[in-house]
């Protein structure tokens, strides 16, 4: 699934009012891209270490693909955890 679509679905689930405000203001795509940019940067850097780059071609491809998948999953989970969450009950002190 596309990274922006995944983030959009997570935002829709966690903060539907906030998402609708962004969409109505024409800012939803910008917000999703800004949220996705650090993930894409990390994916781009993954597997670029000297050890991986020194591997034979097919091993290097496998290692780079695995590193990119890990970077995507970690980045996505962190980004989703940092999205606004309207589902959380507010303190009633």
Buried (B, 14 or more C-beta within 10 A) or exposed (E): EEBBEBBBEBBEBBBEEBBEEBBEEEEBEEBBEEBBEEBBEBBEEBBEEEEBEEBEEEEBEEBBEEBBEBBBEBBBEEBBEEBEBEEEEEEEE
